[in-house]
Amino acid sequence: MGLGWFKNLGGLLEREEFDLPNDAEIQAWADSIQAELVGAQGSEKTRLLYTLANAMIFLNQIQEKKKPKKPIVKNDKGKWVWVSDEDVQEKHELDDK
């Protein structure tokens, strides 16, 4: 256990890699939960509500992952800035030629 262990806390701070399921599967799962929720009462209704909330969180993560990210670059002052859509289109036009 040297200094390297303390910097990373034994691997606890590493970002975990995972594969997200298909969004159609999650949407079908959420729809089935909503159908079950119609007639549910008491603790069953609470369980289904929390399960539906988790399904919606998963669906949101999948949709966010599919969104194209806006590129950033360093400007002449060394600060990170968003690249405008016009600059991106111009670059792609130059690449096509």
Secondary structure as GFF3:
##gff-version 3
##sequence-region A 1 97
A	DSSP	alpha_helix	3	8	.	.	.	ID=ss1
A	DSSP	three_ten_helix	9	11	.	.	.	ID=ss2
A	DSSP	alpha_helix	23	37	.	.	.	ID=ss3
A	DSSP	alpha_helix	43	66	.	.	.	ID=ss4
A	DSSP	beta_strand	72	74	.	.	.	ID=ss5
A	DSSP	beta_strand	80	82	.	.	.	ID=ss6
A	DSSP	alpha_helix	85	96	.	.	.	ID=ss7
###
